């Protein structure tokens, strides 16, 4: 599966399944590489944003931000339950 075809990747689709889980019956081995590359790129972008901020570093904008980095939107919503 080419990386540009991420719309059909069940690992990236929270979909209509309970708790936003992927449709496990649709997952194939070739879905993992593109999903992991996208997740790592998003995480690195979050780290770059933290490093590039203009504000003086403090606990909230550095340590807490690094702790939150890498969470997907679905993980953030799940942690609120």
C-alpha positions as CSV (number, residue, x, y, z in Angstrom):
1,X,0.0,0.0,0.0
2,X,1.5,3.4,-1.0
3,X,1.9,5.9,1.8
4,X,-0.3,8.4,-0.1
5,X,-3.3,6.0,0.3
6,X,-3.8,6.7,4.0
7,X,-7.5,7.2,3.6
8,X,-8.1,3.5,3.3
9,X,-5.9,2.6,6.2
10,X,-8.0,1.1,9.1
11,X,-5.2,1.8,11.6
12,X,-5.8,5.5,11.0
13,X,-9.6,5.4,11.0
14,X,-11.2,5.8,14.4
15,X,-14.4,5.1,12.5
16,X,-17.7,4.1,14.0
17,X,-16.3,1.3,16.1
18,X,-16.7,1.3,19.9
19,X,-14.0,3.4,21.7
20,X,-12.6,4.5,18.3
21,X,-10.7,1.3,17.8
22,X,-9.7,0.3,14.3
23,X,-11.6,-2.3,12.4
24,X,-9.3,-5.2,13.2
25,X,-10.8,-7.4,10.5
26,X,-9.6,-5.0,7.8
27,X,-6.0,-4.6,9.0
28,X,-3.3,-6.0,6.8
29,X,0.4,-6.1,7.3
30,X,1.0,-3.4,4.7
31,X,-1.1,-0.9,6.7
32,X,1.5,-0.8,9.6
33,X,4.4,1.0,7.8
34,X,2.4,4.0,6.5
35,X,0.5,4.4,9.8
36,X,3.7,4.3,11.8
37,X,5.5,6.7,9.5
38,X,2.6,9.1,9.8
39,X,2.4,8.8,13.6
40,X,6.2,9.4,13.9
41,X,6.1,12.4,11.6
42,X,3.2,13.9,13.6
43,X,5.1,13.3,16.9
44,X,8.3,14.9,15.6
45,X,6.3,17.9,14.4
46,X,4.9,18.2,18.0
47,X,8.4,18.1,19.4
48,X,9.6,20.7,16.9
49,X,6.7,23.0,18.0
50,X,7.7,22.6,21.7
51,X,11.4,23.3,20.9
52,X,10.6,26.3,18.7
53,X,8.2,28.1,21.1
54,X,9.1,31.7,22.0
55,X,8.0,31.6,25.6
56,X,10.6,30.9,28.3
57,X,10.6,27.2,29.2
58,X,8.6,26.2,32.2
59,X,7.0,23.0,33.5
60,X,3.7,23.4,31.6
61,X,5.1,24.4,28.2
62,X,8.1,22.0,28.2
63,X,7.8,19.0,30.6
64,X,4.0,18.7,30.4
65,X,4.0,19.4,26.7
66,X,6.6,16.6,26.1
67,X,4.5,14.3,28.2
68,X,1.4,15.0,26.0
69,X,3.4,14.8,22.8
70,X,2.6,11.7,20.7
71,X,-1.0,11.4,22.0
72,X,-3.5,11.1,19.3
73,X,-6.8,13.0,19.5
74,X,-8.6,9.7,20.3
75,X,-6.2,9.0,23.1
76,X,-6.8,12.5,24.6
77,X,-10.6,11.9,24.5
78,X,-10.2,8.4,25.9
79,X,-8.1,9.6,28.9
80,X,-11.0,11.9,29.8
81,X,-13.4,9.0,30.4
